[in-house]
């Protein structure tokens, strides 16, 4: 959602290049395990519901930001929801792939970061993890996830699950920069420039479903 958008980066003259100035790497598809994680954390809704004034459906597909809802006739199937998710997630895969040393992430580290980015926004992954990516401190990123951008603890459970997935050993690589993961599709954003959205304030849950995992397209604004 583009409400109360704020600039979350201070760009100094000597600062490292930001994502806005970087050509995007190919949007390497997350593997099946990471996609399942994201689906579980997002939760599925077959009918339209409203988050921050935006009509939403499936695994958090924002009809206002993403479109494509006029042809839908709810209730939709999980397969339809998964198709929408795979289309939506490409942007966030590109954001993670554009980070320094992203090609050296293993598939689970990459999937966890894509899940975080889908929930919190491209601005957040850069704000919190660019320094660790510069130094290839991937283990540090996994360890930091449980306490990063948790909306005063409301997202702690999600972050803990992302961290656990991040810490699982994997011999597969992220697929960023030309390495080969276990892709489920081939979407390429090499000709795009990544312009990260401002940091999102993640939504703690879906209407009428207490305790549901947070929604990925909440209001932009300051984080707690």
LINFENZI-V38114 format. One record per backbone hydrogen bond with DSSP energy under -1.0 kcal/mol. NH is the residue of the N-H (numbers start at 1). CO is the residue of the C=O. If there is no record, write none. Layout:
nh:NH co:CO
nh:NH co:CO
//
This chain:
nh:15 co:12
nh:21 co:18
nh:22 co:19
nh:24 co:192
nh:28 co:26
nh:35 co:31
nh:36 co:32
nh:37 co:33
nh:38 co:34
nh:39 co:35
nh:40 co:36
nh:41 co:37
nh:42 co:38
nh:43 co:39
nh:45 co:58
nh:49 co:56
nh:51 co:54
nh:54 co:51
nh:56 co:49
nh:57 co:61
nh:58 co:45
nh:61 co:57
nh:63 co:55
nh:66 co:62
nh:72 co:69
nh:76 co:46
nh:81 co:77
nh:82 co:78
nh:83 co:79
nh:84 co:80
nh:85 co:81
nh:86 co:82
nh:87 co:83
nh:88 co:84
nh:89 co:85
nh:93 co:89
nh:94 co:90
nh:95 co:91
nh:96 co:92
nh:97 co:93
nh:98 co:94
nh:99 co:96
nh:102 co:99
nh:104 co:101
nh:105 co:102
nh:107 co:172
nh:110 co:106
nh:111 co:107
nh:112 co:108
nh:113 co:109
nh:114 co:110
nh:115 co:111
nh:116 co:112
nh:117 co:113
nh:118 co:114
nh:119 co:115
nh:120 co:116
nh:121 co:117
nh:123 co:197
nh:125 co:121
nh:126 co:122
nh:127 co:123
nh:128 co:124
nh:129 co:125
nh:130 co:126
nh:133 co:129
nh:134 co:130
nh:135 co:131
nh:136 co:133
nh:137 co:132
nh:138 co:136
nh:141 co:137
nh:142 co:138
nh:143 co:139
nh:144 co:140
nh:145 co:141
nh:147 co:144
nh:148 co:145
nh:154 co:151
nh:155 co:150
nh:156 co:153
nh:159 co:155
nh:160 co:156
nh:161 co:157
nh:162 co:158
nh:163 co:159
nh:164 co:160
nh:165 co:161
nh:166 co:162
nh:167 co:163
nh:168 co:165
nh:174 co:105
nh:178 co:175
nh:179 co:176
nh:192 co:189
nh:200 co:120
nh:201 co:219
nh:209 co:206
nh:212 co:209
nh:221 co:199
//
